[in-house]
Amino acid sequence: MKTLSMKNVSLILAGTFLFSAVMTSCSKKSTPDVTLPPIGGYASSDSVAAANLVAYWNFDGNQNEIKSGTAATSSDRVSYTTGIKGQALLCDSGYVFYNSIPALNGMTTFSVSAWVQVRNNSDTTGNNFNSMVFQLSKPNSTFGNINLGMDTQNYLPSNDTLTVHGWYTDPLNGLQDNRNDPYGTPPVGVVLDTAGHWIHTVMTVDNSNPVNFHMYANGVDIGAYNERGTELYTPMTPSSVIIGGWLNNVPGQPHTSDTWAHAFVGGIDQVRVYNKALSPDEVSALYQLELAGR
């Protein structure tokens, strides 16, 4: 029978202690859970009006609509860039087209939210154009049922005043818009200090009496002429979805002969559509949460 030396006993005890320490360490979390304080009563942007969110695009390396899993029908001149939250869509006179998102067809009241990174493009060559961010299109029409865009043709690229513009289809198949007055005192429907920055835009329309139509930028209501009387949102069907363009930009689609419609140049991120009119508090919370990457 062999006798253990004091040296061997010391090694065994040391090994036992080390094994116990490692197992104890592995049984604990390396970092504690961190619960961030709520913003506007919400823990994340996905919590804001969650029951009313009917379509969502985050553009984290793909073009899928998240709620339905719908892939893009077609796209042109788009890639990805760093967004306000993860990745974002980068359009070089480009767009993404979806033949149908059924959840959007039955809406009567709605909100559209999107982050954009875009510059004004007015110049002396006549190539200036409006920048369409989101369109729920209608056949044989340049303008769609829902249109959220930027009047980037108003100013030179060096000007950091960005004009936000929204339109929707009314009962006579005309258009109701937020009637921006970017040259007024004070200007209506504009965001200042936008050069190179991500801007949060929201368009809300409810079908109450009177109809209320609001435009927001960076969490603040910037619109005017909010009441629309009985001019209800009245969509034509069938309807397709275009992010970053007009129906005229999509080959093979029934549209008008207008040639001025130009696809988007810049970044688009976190596009959300709700089947309700977000409240000012919900818009503010959504802006702050997404700005914080939540």
Backbone torsions as a table, in degrees:
resi	resn	phi	psi	omega
1	MET	NA	130.0	-178.1
2	LYS	-85.3	147.9	177.6
3	THR	-106.4	128.6	179.1
4	LEU	-72.2	134.3	176.0
5	SER	-79.9	161.9	177.4
6	MET	-59.9	-30.5	179.5
7	LYS	-66.6	-43.5	-179.9
8	ASN	-66.2	-40.1	178.4
9	VAL	-60.5	-41.3	179.6
10	SER	-62.9	-39.9	-179.9
11	LEU	-66.9	-40.2	179.7
12	ILE	-64.2	-45.9	-180.0
13	LEU	-62.5	-39.9	179.8
14	ALA	-64.8	-41.1	179.2
15	GLY	-65.9	-39.9	178.4
16	THR	-62.9	-42.2	179.0
17	PHE	-63.6	-42.1	-179.4
18	LEU	-64.8	-43.5	179.5
19	PHE	-62.0	-41.6	179.3
20	SER	-64.4	-40.3	-179.3
21	ALA	-65.7	-41.6	-179.8
22	VAL	-64.5	-44.6	-179.8
23	MET	-64.3	-38.7	178.6
24	THR	-65.1	-41.2	180.0
25	SER	-65.0	-40.4	-178.3
26	CYS	-70.1	-22.7	-178.8
27	SER	-79.7	-9.0	179.5
28	LYS	-106.2	153.5	174.6
29	LYS	-72.0	139.2	-177.7
30	SER	-68.4	-31.7	176.9
31	THR	-133.4	142.9	179.5
32	PRO	-72.5	153.7	174.4
33	ASP	-63.9	137.2	178.9
34	VAL	-114.1	117.6	177.4
35	THR	-101.4	113.3	-178.9
36	LEU	-76.6	146.8	179.5
37	PRO	-65.6	144.6	179.9
38	PRO	-66.4	154.6	174.0
39	ILE	-117.2	118.8	-178.1
40	GLY	63.0	21.4	-179.3
41	GLY	90.4	4.7	-176.8
42	TYR	-120.9	144.0	178.5
43	ALA	-84.1	-29.5	-179.0
44	SER	-149.2	166.0	179.4
45	SER	-64.9	-29.2	179.6
46	ASP	-68.5	-15.3	-179.5
47	SER	-84.6	-17.9	-177.1
48	VAL	-71.9	119.3	-179.7
49	ALA	46.5	43.3	-173.8
50	ALA	-58.0	-37.3	-177.9
51	ALA	-69.6	-15.9	-176.9
52	ASN	-107.9	1.5	179.2
53	LEU	-77.9	113.9	-175.2
54	VAL	-107.5	-14.0	176.1
55	ALA	-155.7	144.0	-176.1
56	TYR	-154.1	129.9	174.8
57	TRP	-122.1	122.6	176.2
58	ASN	-104.9	-14.9	175.9
59	PHE	55.4	35.9	174.9
60	ASP	-83.2	74.6	176.6
61	GLY	82.3	1.0	175.7
62	ASN	-150.5	172.5	-174.8
63	GLN	-108.8	12.1	-175.5
64	ASN	-67.9	142.3	168.1
65	GLU	-79.4	123.0	-166.4
66	ILE	-69.6	-42.9	-173.5
67	LYS	-63.2	-43.0	-177.5
68	SER	-100.3	-13.8	-175.3
69	GLY	75.4	14.9	-176.9
70	THR	-72.3	125.8	175.6
71	ALA	-83.7	157.0	178.7
72	ALA	-63.0	140.0	174.1
73	THR	-72.3	-40.4	176.9
74	SER	-160.0	163.8	175.2
75	SER	-156.4	163.3	-178.7
76	ASP	-151.2	132.7	172.9
77	ARG	56.5	48.3	176.9
78	VAL	-127.4	149.9	174.5
79	SER	-145.5	-158.9	-177.5
80	TYR	-128.6	151.1	179.1
81	THR	-143.6	174.7	175.9
82	THR	-69.8	126.3	-176.7
83	GLY	-104.2	-168.9	177.0
84	ILE	-71.9	-24.3	-178.7
85	LYS	-149.1	101.8	-173.6
86	GLY	72.9	-140.9	178.8
87	GLN	-91.2	167.7	-180.0
88	ALA	-140.4	162.5	175.9
89	LEU	-79.0	132.5	176.4
90	LEU	-114.7	117.3	-175.7
91	CYS	-106.5	129.0	174.3
92	ASP	-112.5	77.6	-167.2
93	SER	56.3	49.0	-173.4
94	GLY	-128.9	173.3	-176.9
95	TYR	-156.5	167.6	170.0
96	VAL	-128.3	133.8	-173.4
97	PHE	-121.0	137.2	177.4
98	TYR	-125.4	121.1	-176.2
99	ASN	-61.8	-32.1	179.3
100	SER	-163.2	135.9	166.6
101	ILE	-124.2	92.1	-169.8
102	PRO	-53.2	-33.3	-177.1
103	ALA	-63.1	-18.8	-178.1
104	LEU	-89.6	-12.5	-173.5
105	ASN	-75.5	-28.4	-174.0
106	GLY	-96.6	8.4	-176.8
107	MET	-72.5	144.4	169.4
108	THR	-115.9	-30.1	175.7
109	THR	-120.6	143.1	-174.5
110	PHE	-155.9	164.3	167.7
111	SER	-138.3	140.5	173.1
112	VAL	-122.6	128.2	-179.9
113	SER	-123.1	138.1	178.2
114	ALA	-157.4	147.8	170.2
115	TRP	-98.0	137.5	-180.0
116	VAL	-133.4	147.0	172.9
117	GLN	-127.9	104.1	-169.4
118	VAL	-149.5	155.0	177.6
119	ARG	-117.9	153.3	171.1
120	ASN	-61.9	155.2	-174.6
121	ASN	-137.3	18.1	177.8
122	SER	-64.5	137.6	177.0
123	ASP	-152.7	-174.7	-176.2
124	THR	-93.6	1.0	-176.1
125	THR	-94.6	-7.2	-178.5
126	GLY	83.1	10.9	-179.1
127	ASN	-94.2	9.1	-179.4
128	ASN	-71.1	151.6	-174.8
129	PHE	-157.1	155.7	172.2
130	ASN	-74.3	144.5	-176.6
131	SER	-109.0	103.7	-179.9
132	MET	-80.8	127.5	-179.8
133	VAL	-94.4	-52.7	-178.1
134	PHE	-136.6	133.1	176.4
135	GLN	-137.6	125.7	165.3
136	LEU	-94.5	101.5	-165.0
137	SER	-79.0	169.6	170.9
138	LYS	-137.1	147.4	-174.1
139	PRO	-60.8	145.6	174.3
140	ASN	56.9	37.5	179.3
141	SER	-145.0	142.2	174.5
142	THR	-73.8	-50.0	175.9
143	PHE	-82.8	146.4	-178.0
144	GLY	-99.5	-170.6	174.7
145	ASN	-64.8	-43.7	175.6
146	ILE	-126.2	133.9	-179.5
147	ASN	-138.9	121.0	174.2
148	LEU	-121.4	118.3	-176.2
149	GLY	-149.0	-173.7	179.4
150	MET	-126.6	132.3	176.7
151	ASP	-82.7	69.5	-176.4
152	THR	-71.4	-9.5	179.3
153	GLN	-79.3	-4.7	-174.7
154	ASN	-75.6	-30.8	-171.3
155	TYR	-134.2	162.3	174.3
156	LEU	-67.7	156.2	179.4
157	PRO	-56.9	-25.8	-179.8
158	SER	-76.1	-13.6	-178.8
159	ASN	-86.0	130.3	-175.4
160	ASP	-97.4	19.0	175.0
161	THR	-94.3	114.4	-177.4
162	LEU	-106.4	128.8	-179.0
163	THR	-97.6	122.4	-179.6
164	VAL	-95.7	135.6	-173.8
165	HIS	-138.3	137.7	176.2
166	GLY	-135.8	148.2	178.5
167	TRP	-140.1	150.2	170.7
168	TYR	-141.9	158.5	-178.5
169	THR	-78.1	133.0	179.9
170	ASP	-102.1	179.4	-174.0
171	PRO	-60.8	-24.6	-179.4
172	LEU	-95.1	14.8	-177.9
173	ASN	65.7	22.1	171.7
174	GLY	-92.3	-165.8	-178.2
175	LEU	-125.5	135.2	168.1
176	GLN	-104.7	131.7	178.6
177	ASP	-130.8	171.8	-176.0
178	ASN	-84.2	5.5	169.8
179	ARG	48.2	57.0	178.6
180	ASN	-60.6	146.8	173.3
181	ASP	-129.2	76.4	-175.2
182	PRO	-66.8	-13.7	-178.3
183	TYR	-102.4	1.6	-178.2
184	GLY	-74.2	176.4	177.9
185	THR	-128.6	101.4	-1.7
186	PRO	-78.2	161.1	179.1
187	PRO	-67.8	150.6	-179.6
188	VAL	-113.3	136.3	174.4
189	GLY	77.3	27.2	-178.2
190	VAL	-124.1	157.3	173.6
191	VAL	-120.2	134.8	179.6
192	LEU	-100.5	162.7	177.4
193	ASP	56.6	51.9	-175.2
194	THR	-101.5	-8.4	-169.2
195	ALA	-55.9	112.0	177.0
196	GLY	76.5	2.4	-176.8
197	HIS	-97.7	154.2	169.8
198	TRP	-77.6	132.6	-178.3
199	ILE	-119.8	131.9	177.6
200	HIS	-92.7	125.9	-179.3
201	THR	-123.7	141.8	177.9
202	VAL	-139.9	137.4	174.9
203	MET	-121.8	125.8	178.8
204	THR	-126.6	137.8	176.9
205	VAL	-137.3	124.6	173.1
206	ASP	-111.8	155.9	-178.4
207	ASN	-104.9	43.1	174.3
208	SER	-83.3	-172.4	179.0
209	ASN	-125.3	104.7	5.3
210	PRO	-80.4	160.0	174.1
211	VAL	-63.3	136.8	176.7
212	ASN	-113.0	132.5	-175.0
213	PHE	-128.1	119.0	-176.5
214	HIS	-128.5	144.2	173.1
215	MET	-119.5	137.3	-179.7
216	TYR	-126.9	151.2	171.1
217	ALA	-141.8	128.8	-178.5
218	ASN	50.2	44.8	173.3
219	GLY	81.8	1.7	-175.1
220	VAL	-119.8	136.9	176.4
221	ASP	-69.7	119.4	-177.4
222	ILE	-116.1	6.4	-174.1
223	GLY	-86.3	-178.3	174.8
224	ALA	-151.0	173.0	-179.6
225	TYR	53.1	48.0	-171.7
226	ASN	-70.4	-30.2	-177.6
227	GLU	-86.2	134.6	-177.9
228	ARG	-121.1	15.1	177.6
229	GLY	59.4	-122.9	-179.6
230	THR	-100.8	16.1	-179.5
231	GLU	-78.6	73.5	-176.2
232	LEU	-66.3	151.2	169.8
233	TYR	-67.4	120.9	-173.6
234	THR	-133.1	88.1	-174.3
235	PRO	-72.8	148.1	169.4
236	MET	-95.8	145.0	177.1
237	THR	-124.0	158.6	0.3
238	PRO	-70.1	164.2	-176.8
239	SER	-138.2	138.5	177.0
240	SER	-117.3	171.3	-176.6
241	VAL	-118.4	132.2	175.6
242	ILE	-128.0	127.0	174.5
243	ILE	-109.8	116.7	-179.7
244	GLY	91.0	16.9	-179.0
245	GLY	-167.7	-177.0	178.7
246	TRP	-113.5	161.0	178.8
247	LEU	-58.5	-32.0	179.1
248	ASN	-63.0	-20.4	-179.2
249	ASN	-81.1	-13.9	-172.8
250	VAL	-98.3	114.4	-178.9
251	PRO	-59.0	140.2	174.3
252	GLY	84.5	-1.0	-179.7
253	GLN	-95.2	144.7	179.9
254	PRO	-72.1	111.8	-176.7
255	HIS	-143.6	-179.0	-179.3
256	THR	-82.5	178.9	179.5
257	SER	-89.9	6.7	179.9
258	ASP	-58.7	135.5	-178.7
259	THR	-108.5	-4.2	-175.4
260	TRP	-80.9	-18.5	-177.1
261	ALA	-66.1	122.5	-173.6
262	HIS	-122.7	137.9	179.1
263	ALA	-70.2	162.9	-169.1
264	PHE	-71.7	144.8	173.0
265	VAL	-123.9	109.0	-178.9
266	GLY	142.3	-163.4	-176.7
267	GLY	-107.6	146.2	176.1
268	ILE	-134.7	134.5	-177.1
269	ASP	-146.1	155.6	171.1
270	GLN	49.8	57.9	178.2
271	VAL	-83.2	125.2	-178.9
272	ARG	-131.4	140.3	175.0
273	VAL	-124.9	130.6	179.6
274	TYR	-117.7	151.4	176.1
275	ASN	-96.3	35.6	173.4
276	LYS	-149.0	163.1	173.6
277	ALA	-86.9	113.0	178.5
278	LEU	-60.6	143.4	175.8
279	SER	-78.0	162.3	176.2
280	PRO	-55.5	-37.9	179.0
281	ASP	-66.9	-38.5	178.2
282	GLU	-67.6	-40.2	177.5
283	VAL	-62.4	-44.7	-179.6
284	SER	-62.6	-43.6	179.9
285	ALA	-64.8	-42.8	179.4
286	LEU	-60.9	-44.3	178.3
287	TYR	-59.9	-50.3	-176.8
288	GLN	-65.9	-39.6	-179.2
289	LEU	-67.5	-45.5	-179.9
290	GLU	-69.2	-35.2	175.8
291	LEU	-61.0	-33.0	178.7
292	ALA	-85.1	3.8	179.1
293	GLY	77.3	19.2	-177.7
294	ARG	-110.9	NA	NA
